[in-house]
Amino acid sequence: MKTHSAFTLIELLIVVAIIGILAAIAVPNFLNAQVRAKIARSYADMKNLGTAIEMCRMDKNVMLVDLWDDDYEWATKRIMDVFHGVGFRSNQLQRTSIDVFAPLTTPVSYMTSIPNDPFIEKYGVDVHGGNNVNFRSYIYGDLEVLDADIGGFYVPAYNPKQNTTNMFGVRPLSTNEWVMLGFGPDGDMPSTTWGVPYDASNGLTSNGEIVVRSGGGTK
C-alpha cells in the first residue's frame, strides 16, 4: 500500500506567513539602502563638481555663469569670450544646468562628464528663477561682485538681501561664493524653504535639499 506525504494547509499558511514577515522586514531596508546610496552619490558628485569649478576658476579667473546671470551682458560676454561659447543658448531662458556646467568638460576637461542628480529622475522639471527647464544635473548658483542687484542666486536662504538673520541656520553667500543644490529624498523644492539643507538626523526622507557650498560645508 502506497502512502503519499504532503504539506497540510496549516503548514503552508505558516510558510506563507513567515515569507511575508521576512519580506516586510527586508523590503524597507532595501529601499532605505537605495536612498542612502543616492544621498552619498549626490554629495560625491557635487564635491567632484566643486573641485572642477575651483580648477576652472583658477585657470580662467572667473566663475561659471548660472541661470540667474545669463541675461546680463557681462555674463553673455563671459560665455562667448572666456568659455568660447560653451553653454550658450540663443534663447538664454532655455539654458539648463547641464549648460551651466558645460565649460567644465570642454574645451578643457576638468571633468569627463556632467553627472545627473539621482533624485531628479522623478522630479525633473523646476521653474525657479524664471527658467522652466529640465535641470537633470545639480543646480548651481553664485554671488558675484558684478551682480549689483544681487541677482546671482534667487534663493532666499543664500541671498544676503533676503537672509539677514541666518534663517534656517543658513549663512547667505558672500561675494564670489557658490553653492550647489540637489533634490533631496523628498523630491521637492518648495519656494518658501528652497535651499534649506537636508539633514538625515531628522529622518531618512526628511525635507530639504542636498547642499554643497564653496569652502565646504552645507550651511
C-alpha positions in Angstrom: 0.0 0.0 0.0 1.4 3.3 -1.1 1.3 6.4 1.1 1.5 10.0 -0.1 3.1 12.7 2.1 2.2 16.3 1.6 2.0 19.6 3.5 -1.1 20.4 5.4 -3.0 23.6 4.8 -1.8 24.9 8.2 1.8 24.2 7.3 1.5 26.1 4.0 -0.1 29.0 5.7 2.7 29.2 8.3 5.3 29.2 5.5 3.5 31.9 3.6 3.2 34.0 6.8 7.0 33.6 7.5 7.8 34.7 3.9 5.5 37.7 4.3 7.2 38.7 7.6 10.7 38.4 6.1 9.6 40.4 3.1 8.1 43.1 5.3 11.5 43.4 7.1 13.7 43.1 4.0 11.9 45.5 1.5 12.1 48.7 3.7 15.7 48.0 4.5 16.4 47.6 0.7 14.6 50.8 -0.1 16.4 52.7 2.6 19.8 51.4 1.3 18.9 52.8 -2.1 18.1 56.2 -0.7 21.3 56.2 1.3 23.3 55.3 -1.8 21.7 58.1 -3.8 22.4 60.6 -1.0 26.0 59.5 -0.9 26.3 59.7 -4.7 24.8 63.3 -4.6 27.4 64.5 -2.1 30.2 62.8 -4.0 29.0 64.2 -7.4 28.8 67.8 -6.1 32.1 67.6 -4.4 33.7 66.5 -7.6 31.9 69.3 -9.5 33.1 71.7 -6.8 36.7 70.6 -7.4 36.3 71.1 -11.1 34.7 74.6 -10.6 37.7 75.7 -8.5 40.2 74.4 -11.0 38.3 76.3 -13.8 38.2 79.4 -11.7 42.0 79.2 -11.0 42.7 78.8 -14.8 40.3 81.4 -16.1 39.9 83.7 -13.1 36.1 83.8 -13.4 33.2 81.8 -12.1 30.6 79.9 -14.0 27.6 81.7 -15.4 24.5 80.4 -13.5 20.9 80.5 -14.7 20.3 83.8 -12.9 23.2 85.6 -14.5 22.9 84.6 -18.2 20.7 87.5 -19.2 23.3 90.1 -18.2 25.5 91.5 -20.9 28.7 90.7 -18.9 27.6 87.1 -18.5 27.0 86.5 -22.2 30.3 88.1 -22.9 32.0 85.7 -20.5 30.3 82.7 -22.1 31.4 83.8 -25.5 34.9 85.1 -24.8 36.1 83.1 -21.9 34.2 79.8 -22.3 34.3 80.0 -26.1 30.6 79.9 -26.4 30.3 76.6 -24.4 27.0 76.7 -22.5 25.4 79.5 -24.7 21.9 79.3 -26.0 20.4 81.8 -28.4 17.4 81.8 -26.1 19.0 82.0 -22.7 15.8 81.0 -20.9 16.3 77.6 -22.4 19.7 77.1 -20.7 19.8 74.1 -18.4 22.0 73.1 -15.5 24.0 71.0 -18.0 24.7 74.2 -20.0 25.9 75.9 -16.8 28.4 73.1 -16.1 29.4 72.6 -19.7 32.6 74.7 -19.5 33.9 72.1 -17.0 34.1 69.5 -19.8 35.2 71.5 -22.8 37.5 72.8 -24.3 39.5 71.9 -21.1 38.3 68.7 -19.5 38.2 69.4 -15.8 35.6 66.6 -15.7 34.8 63.9 -18.3 31.1 64.3 -18.0 28.4 66.1 -16.0 26.6 63.9 -13.5 22.8 63.7 -13.3 21.1 64.2 -10.0 19.9 60.7 -8.9 16.8 62.1 -7.2 15.8 64.2 -10.2 14.6 61.3 -12.4 11.1 61.5 -10.9 11.0 65.3 -10.3 12.9 66.7 -13.2 11.1 69.9 -14.0 11.6 73.0 -11.9 10.5 76.6 -12.5 12.6 78.6 -10.1 14.5 81.6 -11.4 12.1 82.0 -14.3 13.6 79.1 -16.2 11.1 76.4 -16.9 13.7 73.8 -17.7 14.5 70.2 -17.0 17.5 70.5 -14.7 18.7 66.9 -14.8 22.0 67.9 -13.1 22.5 69.8 -9.9 21.6 73.5 -9.5 24.5 75.9 -9.3 24.3 79.5 -8.1 26.9 82.1 -7.1 27.1 85.7 -6.0 29.5 87.9 -8.0 30.6 91.4 -7.5 29.1 92.1 -10.9 25.6 91.3 -9.6 24.9 94.9 -8.5 21.3 94.0 -7.6 22.4 90.6 -6.1 20.7 88.8 -8.9 23.2 86.0 -8.8 21.1 83.5 -7.0 17.4 84.0 -6.2 17.2 81.6 -3.4 16.2 83.4 -0.2 18.3 81.3 2.2 21.5 82.3 0.2 20.6 85.8 -0.8 22.2 88.3 1.6 19.5 90.9 0.9 16.8 88.4 1.9 18.5 86.4 4.5 19.7 88.9 7.1 19.2 86.7 10.1 20.7 83.4 9.0 17.3 81.9 8.6 17.0 78.2 8.9 20.6 78.3 10.2 21.9 79.1 6.7 24.6 81.6 6.1 24.0 83.7 3.0 26.5 83.7 0.2 29.4 86.2 0.3 30.8 87.8 -2.8 32.4 85.2 -5.1 31.0 82.2 -3.2 28.9 79.5 -4.9 26.5 76.8 -3.7 25.1 73.7 -5.4 21.7 72.2 -4.6 20.4 68.7 -5.4 16.9 67.4 -4.9 16.8 65.6 -1.6 14.9 62.3 -0.9 11.6 64.2 -0.6 11.9 65.3 -4.2 10.6 68.7 -3.5 11.9 72.3 -3.6 9.2 74.5 -2.2 9.8 78.2 -2.8 9.3 79.0 0.9 12.1 76.8 2.2 14.1 76.4 -1.0 17.8 75.7 -0.2 17.4 74.5 3.3 20.0 71.7 3.7 18.8 68.2 4.1 19.5 66.6 7.5 19.3 62.8 7.7 19.1 63.0 11.5 15.5 64.3 11.0 14.6 61.1 9.2 15.9 59.5 6.0 13.3 61.1 3.8 13.2 64.5 5.6 12.6 67.7 3.7 15.5 69.7 2.4 18.0 69.8 -0.5 21.4 68.1 -0.7 23.7 71.1 -0.4 27.4 71.7 -1.0 28.9 75.1 -1.0 32.3 76.6 -1.7 34.8 76.2 1.1 33.0 73.1 2.2 30.0 72.5 4.5 26.3 72.8 3.8 25.3 75.9 5.8 
